[in-house]
Amino acid sequence: MGASRFFRGCSGDRSSSSYLPPAQTPSETASTSVTQTVNGAHDFKITGYSLSKGMGIGRYIASDVFLVGGYSWAIYFYPDGKSPEDGASYVSLFIALASEGTDVRALFELALLDQSGKEQHKVHSHFGRNLEAGPYTLKYRGSMWGYKRFFKRTALEESDYLKDDCLSVRCSVGVVKSHTEGPKVYNIHIPLSNINEHFGQLFEKGECTDIKFDVNGEVFAAHKLVLAARSPVFMAQFYGPMKDKEKEFNGGVCFLKRLEYLRVQFSNLQLY
């Protein structure tokens, strides 16, 4: 089949002034910097406290690693204290950065829980108060925040914080995160249309055809909808006033009487 395509265009001379862009007002944009904390907490239960005593100054019991704000953290409890100058008189408690990170800014809270039910917890916290120097900064993996003299050991052992030779610690972490919010601009790649290839595949494979043309004994399978969409003549022939109710249909084979006229129509169409 021959085929031709038609394009709408414009011709003629126009003055260059007709192409001048309209006056534009200066554009105004805005953005907002948002700083907030990503919060998380971890409960650490220490059983067999009395058995941990005497393990040595600077030696610690560590919690399991937990994640907050994209970083790993761990609680370190020193039964004999962290500092040699204190001579094992205090227990020490720290929160440590357990993953790679540089200048991680965060708020912390360490709480030794009262196990008597009186809710008299021993709490050291950054949360809920004004910080003159801002959030604490951990420089690298292994950096810690906490207290060498968290609790005097003799007082701890006589308190309600110790029950059944167990201690309960809760650690809260708020990692400081900042981002800027502004107008969203998206670049979307629009691929070239390939609908003609899809229609061509339908035609070549003969899938979903609903009409056949018998031309001098040669049968062509086609799609009515495609023919009608591409030609007003076929639109009228199949769905409009030219529809011939006396045409013979035999198993979907349409015998058209105006073969020469339709041949001309085919020669001017790119159907698929």
ABEGO torsion letter per residue (X at the ends): XBBBBBBBBBBEBBBAAAABBBBBBBBBBBBBBBBBBBBBBBBBBBBGAAAABGAEBGBBBBBBBBBBGGBBBBBBBBAAEABAAAGGABBBBBBBBABBBBGBBBBBBBBBBBAAGAGBBBBBBABGBBBAAEBBBBABBGBBBEBABABBAAAAAABAABBGGBBBBBBBBBBBBBBBBBBBBBBBBBBBBAAAAAAAAAAAAGBGBABBBBBGGBBBBBBAAAAAAABAAAAAAAABAABBAABBBBGGBBBBABAAAAAAAAAABBAX
